[in-house]
Amino acid sequence: MTNLTQLTLSDAVDGLKAKTFSAKEITQAFLSEIDKSNQHLNAYVVVTADKALKMAEASDAKLAKGKGGRLEGAPLGVKDLFCTAGVRTTACSNILGEFTPTYESTVTQNLWDQGAVMLGKLNMDEFAMGSSNETSRFGPPASPWRREGSNAKLTAGGSSGGSATAVSADLCLAATASDTGGSIRQPAAFTGTVGIKPTYGRASRYGMVAFASSLDQAGPLAKTVKDAALMLEIMCSADAKDSTSLHLPVPEWTKSVGKSIKGMRIGVPKEYRVDGMPEEIEKLWQQGVDWLKAAGAKIVDVSLPHTKYALPAYYIVAPAEASSNLARYDGIRYGARQSGDGSLTSTYETTRAKGFGTEVQRRLLIGTYVLSAGYYDAYYLRAQKVRTKILEDFEKAFEQCDALLTPATPSAAFGYGEKGDDPVAMYLNDIFTVTANLAGLPAIAVPAGVDSQGLPLGLQVIGKALDEEACFKVAAAIEQAAAFKARPKRWW
Amino acid sequence: MSVDKNTVRKVARLARIAVPEERLGPLAGELNGILAWIEQLNEVDVDGVEAMTTPVAMTLPMREDVVTDGNIRDQVLANAPRSEDGFFVVPKVVE
């Protein structure tokens, strides 16, 4: 039998249904792999072995009767951003201490309702603020990928770095993740995995630790486009507990995978050809264009003139909303309290100074500043208007095409510390991904090749609002043409 | 708009984050770097443009005005750093 941990989610689900192996067997295979690997990779910050085995036993009982959900017995990892009842949830921040939710996020509940097995909680940047997973209170994960002939530890991207590490190192079949500026798609591109952020409102935000509420969306990281479609179909739902949840039926995206893209019009936005972009990225993009042409799509040049304003707008909107959302962490009702000089104000100020890391504090100060008296119109309101311009750009482009093809990231994965101390240099990582968050559009990253040092590179497909189907169709066409088979060489 | 140490002190106070005196200067530098980069938004003509709300037109959902949750005191207090007799315990605020 092939190694169970190396199966795709879809194959594992089929194997479980056919009783080729049991839920307990595959769960134990993952737990023993995590046991061996996690000390080197730091993907999991909590391993829920007992819970996993209990869930697996329950799944086996159902499977024995020929029953069970669509993910019955399939072991998954959960980004530490999702509240999981009875399991510590901290968004990898010290300020949440040993916070153990008494309730379950809607997204994870949807997965358990379909029989999935929880292996544990996955590493991430503190409150999802980062592009390298270095801001986690538990230290960064190590990507299983390394440059050829080098031992330098590389980032798996951020903020969903633990999810990307776990999926690419076979420490789970698939994982939940979240994307506020690119936190699903950039880690996917860095680790040769598939990640999709759906249209804003498709996935419920109930029980997701909030970062920037108008941008946050949950989505999966998975090994294949089909697996990502299966995960997303189950994660998404109309939810009365989230007032921004879309009350629309969730389409059967798994059926889009493999559909012909013949006649589809694919837009190539010229503004995504940025200064200083490595030639390899440019080549990969052209390769993607050629693949889609060969599959029968028509390529259209389009323009998204406000692209360059997306990141600056994001760095107003996201910190502003974060400063409001994170006001709840005051050390009174939950999390770690620091008393300072014993007064109430000192308790707040010391709790937050000790509980939040450097990057989170930096963003909270920016957010507080741009929302402070007299500056709201100049910053937040202006940024929200620029968002409208960015959305209008997309709407105009979509009059000429059905989906857009862009690179997923401006480079391959980088090493820890290589970005230096300039926060803006780190922020530029999200240059191709952030526009879809600002406009609320669905976007998928799919592995398409490797660079000269053997590191994965990804392409991104952005769809119209509610048209995840186009993302899945085009991504599947790229996946098929690319036949991406590269795997990290085991060093851990 | 340039941020000085006093502004950082004021903003840190508003954000309820204790920032040590020696960090005020470096933070002012960092914030100025980010704000200078953000300034390019001033190039965009946003006259008459509505602020973005959502890409998918929808109205906020309504529901019956009935109690849907509650009577979970112990759950609410389960993660409190300090609680006693069913209450949160906080530093003294009234002399």
Interface residues (C-beta under 8 A of the other chain):
Chain A: G97 F99 T100 T102 Y103 T199 Y200 G201 A240 S243 T244 L246 H247 H306 K308 Y309 P312 A313 Y315 I316 S323 A327 D330 G331 I332 R333 Y334 G335 A336 R337 S339 G340 G342 S343 L344 T345 S346 T347 Y348 E349 T350 R352 A353 F356 Q361 R362 L364 L365 I366 G367 T368 Y369 S372 A378 Y379 L381 R382 A383 Q384 K385 V386 R387 T388 K389 L391 D422 P423 V424 L438 A439 G440 L441 A465 L466
Chain B: M1 V3 T7 V8 V11 A12 L14 A15 R16 I17 A18 V19 L27 E30 L31 G33 I34 L35 W37 I38 E39 Q40 L41 N42 E43 V44 V46 V49 E50 A51 M52 T54 P55 V56 M58 L60 P61 R63 I72 Q75 V76 A78 N79 A80 P81 R82 F88 V90 P91 K92 V93
